[in-house]
Amino acid sequence: MGEVAGPRRGPRRNKQWRTVSHGLQVPRDDVTATSDLVAWQLALPDDGCFTHLTAAGLLGWWLPPLPVDLPVFACQPAGPYPRRNGLHVRRHPVRVPWTAVDGLRVAEPAEVLLACARDLGLLDVVVLVDAALHLGSCSPDDVAEAGSPTRRRAGAPLLRRALDLSDRRSESAWESLLRVLHVVCDVPVEPQHELYDDQGRFVARGDLWLRGTRVFHEYDGGDHLQRPRQRKDLRRGRGMTNAAWLRRGYTAEDVLYQGVGILRDADLTLGRAHRPERIRAWHGLLAASLFTPSGTARLLGKLRVPPAGRSAHERNAG
């Protein structure tokens, strides 16, 4: 047998090949992360490119939990387009600008955000905008231009709302969620606030400073349980205590299921009456997002994808 090359079009000739879709083959021993996308790209016209959540992943952005049956997203100018199971192609009146990422055609970042804003919930898009701005993929002006009301494009109103809620200082998707929870509950916060002691020595940088207080609210991921990180956290905590500051840490489960407890903590710190109904705005954002089963079902229904599998979040949680 001759040497097997990279992904190709045509029927599967032998067991050395694996079928991605009808007429799209990849070498069976090719386990690179983008091999299937290279094959999918062969089905697109030369002016077609990847967009939406597919492009967001290729750009290295933080992602909300993705359904297991999510299709590959692409776009192209108006005209005949490939109709294949597992490929979702959106046609545009004009060519969508793209750049090459690892040999793959990827729509420009602001266009990717706009494509996501057509289908996703506001909270999902805030996470993506935060990531795009934090990583320098695009600027706030780029996002504002893509969502400009004068252009009257689908998804633009939601993208503008997401930009208003975004903050490039966020350092992870869960930090973004924790910040938005505070913001929509009218808790004034500042991300990545730097703390110095009375002698002007740097003590810590906190995820969220409750403005006007001596309290940080922070997201604690699983990496905080690892011994080297735990030792660092303990030293950091002692320094904050010595500076007369309080740190409260919250997990993903707290953010998703115990939001009213986080609000209660904030109300206590701010010295204001606890009003649990403030959390309704947060619950509304969550329900429409991919961080919940309802938001996942909403997206799959919009894309007409049967919800045969569970989201990554559900698998990880259980």
C-alpha positions in Angstrom: 0.0 0.0 0.0 1.1 3.5 -0.7 1.6 6.1 1.9 -1.6 7.6 3.2 -1.7 11.4 2.9 -3.8 14.0 4.7 -7.6 14.4 4.6 -9.1 13.9 1.1 -12.3 13.8 -0.9 -13.6 10.6 -2.4 -14.8 7.2 -1.2 -13.1 5.3 1.6 -10.6 3.0 -0.1 -9.5 0.8 2.8 -9.4 0.6 6.5 -6.5 3.1 6.7 -9.2 5.8 6.2 -12.0 7.1 8.4 -15.1 8.8 7.0 -15.9 12.2 8.5 -18.9 12.8 6.1 -20.0 11.5 2.8 -17.0 11.8 0.5 -14.7 13.2 3.2 -11.9 11.0 4.5 -9.1 11.4 7.0 -6.3 8.9 7.8 -7.4 6.7 10.6 -4.2 7.3 12.5 -4.5 11.1 12.2 -5.5 12.1 15.7 -4.7 15.8 15.5 -7.3 18.1 16.9 -8.1 19.8 13.5 -8.0 16.8 11.1 -11.8 16.6 10.8 -12.0 20.3 10.2 -9.4 20.0 7.4 -11.7 17.5 5.8 -14.8 19.6 6.3 -13.0 22.6 4.7 -12.7 20.5 1.5 -16.5 20.6 1.3 -16.6 24.4 1.4 -16.1 26.7 -1.6 -12.8 28.6 -1.7 -14.5 31.7 -0.3 -16.2 29.8 2.6 -14.7 29.7 6.1 -15.4 28.5 9.6 -17.3 30.7 12.0 -19.5 30.7 15.1 -18.4 28.3 17.9 -16.2 26.3 15.6 -14.1 29.4 14.9 -14.2 30.5 18.5 -12.6 27.2 19.5 -9.9 27.6 16.7 -9.2 31.1 18.0 -8.5 29.7 21.5 -11.3 31.6 23.2 -13.0 30.4 26.4 -16.2 28.5 25.5 -19.4 27.8 27.3 -20.2 24.1 27.7 -20.9 22.7 24.2 -23.5 20.1 23.4 -22.0 16.8 22.1 -24.0 16.9 18.9 -23.1 20.5 17.9 -22.5 20.8 14.2 -19.4 22.4 12.5 -20.3 26.0 11.7 -19.2 27.6 8.4 -20.3 30.5 6.2 -20.0 31.5 2.6 -21.4 34.0 0.1 -24.9 33.4 -1.3 -25.2 30.5 -3.7 -25.2 26.7 -3.7 -23.8 25.4 -0.5 -22.9 21.9 0.8 -25.7 20.1 2.5 -24.3 17.5 4.9 -25.2 16.1 8.3 -23.0 17.7 10.9 -22.2 20.9 8.9 -24.2 24.1 9.4 -23.6 26.6 6.7 -24.9 30.1 6.8 -25.0 32.1 3.5 -24.1 35.8 3.4 -24.8 38.5 0.8 -21.0 39.2 0.5 -17.8 37.3 1.2 -17.0 37.1 4.9 -13.3 38.2 5.6 -11.2 35.4 7.0 -7.7 34.7 8.2 -5.8 31.4 8.2 -5.4 29.6 11.5 -3.4 26.3 11.4 -4.2 26.1 7.7 -8.0 26.6 8.2 -10.0 29.5 7.0 -11.5 31.3 10.0 -13.8 34.3 9.9 -12.5 37.5 11.4 -13.1 37.6 15.2 -15.8 40.3 15.2 -17.7 38.4 12.6 -17.4 35.2 14.7 -18.9 37.0 17.7 -21.8 38.3 15.6 -22.5 34.8 14.3 -22.6 33.5 17.8 -24.9 36.4 18.9 -27.5 35.2 16.4 -28.0 31.9 18.2 -26.5 31.9 21.7 -27.7 33.4 25.0 -26.4 36.8 26.2 -24.3 35.2 28.9 -22.6 32.9 26.4 -21.8 35.8 24.2 -20.4 37.8 27.1 -18.0 35.0 27.8 -16.9 34.9 24.2 -16.5 38.7 24.0 -14.5 38.7 27.2 -12.2 36.1 25.8 -11.8 37.8 22.4 -10.9 41.1 24.1 -8.6 39.6 26.8 -6.6 37.6 24.2 -6.4 40.6 21.8 -8.2 38.9 19.0 -10.2 42.1 18.4 -10.9 45.5 20.0 -14.0 46.9 21.5 -14.3 49.1 18.4 -14.2 46.1 16.2 -17.1 44.5 18.2 -19.0 47.7 18.2 -18.7 48.0 14.4 -19.9 44.4 13.9 -22.9 45.1 16.1 -23.6 48.6 14.8 -27.4 49.4 14.6 -26.8 51.1 11.2 -25.8 47.7 9.7 -29.0 46.0 10.8 -27.5 42.6 11.0 -29.0 39.6 12.8 -27.5 39.2 16.2 -26.3 42.8 16.4 -28.7 43.9 19.3 -27.5 41.1 21.5 -23.9 41.6 20.6 -24.2 45.3 21.7 -25.7 44.2 25.0 -22.8 41.7 25.5 -20.2 44.3 24.7 -21.8 46.6 27.4 -21.5 43.7 29.9 -18.0 42.7 28.8 -14.6 43.4 30.5 -11.3 42.5 28.9 -9.7 42.1 32.4 -11.5 38.8 32.9 -9.2 35.8 33.0 -11.5 32.9 32.5 -15.1 32.0 31.6 -16.1 31.4 35.2 -14.6 34.8 36.3 -16.8 36.3 33.6 -19.9 34.6 35.0 -19.1 35.6 38.6 -18.7 39.2 37.5 -21.9 39.3 35.5 -23.8 37.8 38.5 -22.7 40.7 40.6 -23.4 43.3 37.9 -26.9 42.3 37.1 -27.6 42.1 40.9 -26.5 45.8 41.2 -23.3 44.9 43.1 -20.5 47.4 42.1 -17.3 45.4 41.4 -13.9 46.0 39.8 -12.1 43.1 38.2 -8.4 42.4 38.9 -8.0 45.0 41.6 -4.5 45.2 43.0 -4.1 45.3 46.8 -1.2 47.0 48.5 -0.4 47.1 52.2 0.2 50.2 54.3 3.9 50.3 53.3 2.9 50.2 49.6 4.0 46.6 49.1 2.0 44.5 46.6 -0.2 41.9 48.4 -2.6 40.4 45.9 -4.7 40.9 42.8 -8.3 39.9 43.3 -10.8 38.6 40.7 -13.5 41.0 41.9 -13.2 43.9 44.4 -16.5 44.9 45.9 -16.0 48.7 45.5 -16.0 50.7 48.6 -15.2 47.7 50.8 -12.2 45.6 51.9 -13.6 42.4 50.3 -12.7 40.3 47.3 -15.0 37.8 45.7 -13.1 35.2 43.6 -13.7 32.1 41.5 -11.9 29.0 42.8 -11.5 26.4 40.1 -10.3 22.8 40.5 -6.6 23.9 40.1 -6.9 25.6 43.5 -7.0 22.1 45.1 -3.6 21.1 43.7 -0.8 21.3 46.4 1.5 23.9 44.8 -1.5 26.2 44.1 -2.9 25.5 47.5 0.3 26.6 49.2 0.4 29.7 47.1 -3.2 30.5 47.9 -2.6 30.1 51.7 0.3 32.5 51.6 -1.7 34.9 49.6 -4.7 34.6 52.1 -2.4 35.3 55.0 -1.1 38.4 53.3 -4.7 39.6 52.7 -5.7 38.9 56.3 -2.7 40.8 57.6 -3.8 43.7 55.4 -7.2 43.5 57.0 -8.9 42.3 53.8 -11.5 39.5 53.4 -11.5 37.0 50.6 -14.5 34.9 49.7 -14.0 32.1 47.2 -16.8 30.5 45.1 -16.9 27.4 42.9 -18.7 26.8 39.6 -21.5 25.0 41.5 -21.9 28.1 43.7 -22.2 30.3 40.6 -24.7 28.1 38.9 -26.8 26.9 41.8 -26.2 29.1 44.8 -26.3 32.6 43.3 -28.6 33.9 45.9 -26.0 33.0 48.6 -23.3 35.0 46.7 -25.8 37.9 46.6 -26.5 37.6 50.3 -22.7 37.8 51.0 -22.4 40.9 48.9 -25.4 42.5 50.5 -23.9 41.8 53.9 -20.6 43.4 52.9 -22.3 46.5 51.4 -24.5 46.9 54.5 -27.7 46.9 52.5 -30.9 45.0 52.9 -30.9 41.5 51.4 -33.4 41.3 48.6 -33.4 37.8 47.1 -35.5 38.9 44.1 -32.5 40.6 42.7 -31.2 37.2 41.7 -33.9 36.8 39.1 -32.0 38.7 36.5 -29.1 36.3 36.9 -31.3 33.2 36.7 -32.8 34.6 33.5 -29.4 34.9 31.9 -28.4 31.4 33.1 -31.6 29.8 31.8 -30.9 31.1 28.2 -27.3 30.0 28.3 -25.3 26.8 27.5 -24.4 26.6 31.1 -27.9 25.1 31.7 -29.9 22.2 30.1 -32.6 24.7 29.1 -30.2 26.9 27.2 -28.6 23.9 25.5 -32.0 22.6 24.4 -32.9 26.0 23.1 -29.8 26.1 20.9 -30.2 22.6 19.6 -33.8 23.3 18.8 -32.9 26.5 16.9 -30.3 24.5 14.9 -32.7 21.6 14.5 -30.3 19.2 16.1 -31.9 16.3 18.0 -30.7 16.6 21.6 -29.4 13.0 21.7 -26.4 13.8 24.0 -25.6 15.7 27.2 -23.6 18.9 27.3 -20.0 18.8 28.4 -21.0 20.5 31.7 -23.5 17.8 32.5 -20.9 15.0 31.7 -18.3 16.7 33.9 -20.7 17.3 36.7 -22.0 13.8 36.9 
